[in-house]
Amino acid sequence: MPKDIIDTTFDKRLITRNLDNGTLTRKGLESHLKELPDLTDDVEVIELGDEVPGA
């Protein structure tokens, strides 16, 4: 993604609209997604039915 876009979480509809109107290219999106860190090892898995602390 271009550097002038603020780092934030984007709604899927916004990404789709930007792809449709040409503001964002599929290649640019794929390139950006490849640069994101893989955080799968840092997540906490919660099984359905488990008690969630603080909830």
C-alpha distances in whole Angstrom, upper triangle without the diagonal:
4,6,8,7,10,10,12,12,12,15,15,16,13,11,14,14,11,12,15,15,13,10,8,9,10,10,6,6,9,8,6,9,11,10,11,15,18,20,22,25,24,25,28,30,32,34,36,39,38,39,36,36,36,36
4,5,6,9,10,13,15,14,17,17,18,15,13,16,16,12,13,17,16,13,10,9,11,13,12,8,10,13,11,9,12,14,13,14,18,21,22,25,28,27,28,31,33,35,38,39,42,41,41,38,39,38,38
4,5,8,9,12,15,15,18,19,20,17,16,19,19,15,17,20,19,17,13,12,14,16,15,12,13,15,13,11,14,15,13,14,17,20,22,25,27,26,27,31,33,35,38,39,42,41,41,38,38,37,37
4,6,9,12,15,14,18,19,20,16,15,19,18,15,17,20,18,16,12,13,15,18,18,14,15,18,16,13,16,19,16,17,20,23,24,27,30,28,29,32,34,36,39,40,43,42,42,38,39,37,37
4,6,9,11,11,14,16,16,13,12,16,15,12,15,18,16,15,11,11,14,16,16,13,13,16,15,12,14,17,15,15,18,21,22,25,28,26,27,30,31,33,36,37,39,39,39,35,36,34,34
4,6,9,10,14,16,17,14,14,17,17,15,17,20,19,18,15,14,17,19,19,16,15,18,17,13,15,18,16,15,17,20,21,24,26,24,25,27,29,31,34,35,37,36,36,32,33,31,31
4,7,9,13,15,17,14,14,17,18,16,18,21,21,20,16,15,17,18,19,15,14,16,15,11,13,15,13,11,14,17,17,20,22,20,21,24,26,28,31,32,34,33,33,29,30,29,29
4,6,10,12,14,12,12,16,17,15,17,20,20,20,17,16,18,19,20,16,14,17,17,13,13,16,15,12,15,17,16,19,22,20,19,22,24,25,28,29,31,30,30,27,27,26,25
4,7,9,12,10,10,14,15,14,16,19,20,20,17,15,18,18,19,16,13,16,16,13,12,16,15,12,14,16,15,17,20,18,18,20,21,23,25,26,28,28,28,25,25,24,24
4,6,8,7,7,10,11,11,13,15,16,16,14,13,15,15,17,15,12,15,16,13,12,16,16,14,17,18,18,20,23,21,20,23,24,25,27,27,30,30,30,27,28,27,26
4,5,5,7,9,10,11,13,14,16,17,15,14,16,16,19,17,14,16,18,15,15,18,19,17,19,20,20,21,24,23,21,23,24,24,26,26,29,29,29,26,28,27,25
4,5,5,6,9,10,11,12,14,15,14,13,14,14,16,15,12,14,17,15,14,17,18,17,19,20,20,21,24,24,22,24,24,25,26,26,29,29,30,28,30,29,27
4,5,5,6,9,10,10,12,14,13,13,15,14,18,17,14,17,19,17,17,20,21,20,23,23,24,24,28,27,26,28,27,28,29,29,31,32,33,30,32,32,29
4,5,5,6,9,10,11,12,11,10,13,14,17,15,12,16,18,15,16,19,20,19,22,23,23,25,28,27,26,28,29,29,31,31,34,34,35,32,33,32,31
4,5,5,6,9,10,10,9,8,10,10,13,11,9,12,14,12,12,16,17,16,19,20,22,23,26,26,25,27,28,29,31,31,34,34,35,32,34,33,32
4,5,5,6,9,10,10,9,10,10,14,13,11,13,16,15,15,18,20,19,22,23,24,25,29,28,27,30,29,30,32,31,35,35,36,34,36,35,33
4,5,5,6,8,8,9,11,12,15,14,13,16,18,17,17,21,22,21,25,26,27,28,32,31,30,32,32,33,35,34,37,38,39,36,38,37,35
4,5,5,6,5,5,8,10,13,11,10,14,15,14,15,19,19,19,23,25,26,27,31,30,30,32,33,34,36,36,39,39,40,37,39,38,36
4,6,5,6,5,6,7,10,10,9,12,14,14,14,17,19,19,23,24,26,27,30,30,30,33,33,34,35,35,39,39,40,38,40,39,38
4,6,8,8,9,10,13,13,13,15,17,17,18,21,22,23,26,27,29,30,34,34,33,35,35,36,37,37,40,41,42,40,42,41,39
4,6,8,9,12,14,14,14,17,19,18,20,22,23,24,28,29,31,32,36,35,35,37,37,39,40,40,43,44,45,42,44,43,41
4,5,6,9,11,11,12,15,16,16,18,20,21,22,26,28,30,31,35,34,34,37,37,39,40,41,44,44,45,42,44,43,42
4,7,10,12,10,11,14,15,14,16,19,19,20,24,26,28,30,33,33,32,35,36,38,39,40,43,43,44,41,42,41,40
4,7,8,7,7,10,11,11,13,15,16,17,21,23,25,26,30,30,29,32,33,35,37,37,40,40,41,39,40,39,38
4,5,5,6,9,10,11,12,14,16,17,21,22,25,26,30,30,30,33,33,35,37,38,41,41,42,40,41,41,40
4,5,5,6,9,10,11,12,14,16,19,20,23,24,27,28,28,31,31,33,34,35,39,39,40,38,40,40,39
4,5,5,6,9,10,11,13,15,18,19,22,24,27,28,28,31,32,34,36,37,40,40,42,39,41,41,40
4,6,5,6,9,10,11,13,17,18,21,23,26,26,27,30,31,33,35,36,40,40,41,38,39,39,39
4,5,5,6,9,10,11,15,16,19,20,23,24,24,27,28,30,32,33,36,36,37,34,36,36,35
4,5,5,6,9,10,14,14,17,19,22,23,23,26,27,29,31,32,36,35,37,34,36,36,36
4,6,5,7,9,12,14,17,19,22,23,24,27,28,31,33,34,38,37,38,36,37,37,37
4,5,5,7,10,13,15,18,20,21,21,25,26,29,31,32,36,35,36,33,34,34,34
4,5,5,9,10,13,14,17,18,18,22,23,25,27,29,32,32,33,30,32,32,31
4,6,8,9,13,14,17,18,19,23,23,26,28,30,34,33,34,32,33,34,34
4,6,9,12,15,17,17,19,23,24,27,29,32,35,34,35,32,33,33,33
4,7,9,12,14,14,15,19,21,24,26,28,31,30,31,28,29,29,29
4,6,9,11,11,13,17,18,22,24,27,30,28,29,26,27,28,28
4,6,8,9,10,14,16,19,21,24,27,25,27,24,25,27,27
4,5,5,7,11,13,16,19,21,24,22,23,21,22,23,23
4,5,6,9,10,14,16,19,22,20,22,19,21,22,23
4,6,8,10,14,16,20,22,20,21,19,20,22,23
4,7,10,13,16,19,21,19,20,17,18,19,20
4,6,9,13,16,18,16,17,14,15,17,17
4,6,10,13,15,12,13,11,12,14,15
4,6,10,12,10,12,11,13,16,15
4,6,8,7,9,8,11,13,13
4,6,6,9,10,13,16,14
4,6,9,10,14,16,14
4,6,9,12,15,13
4,6,9,12,11
4,6,9,8
4,6,6
4,6
4
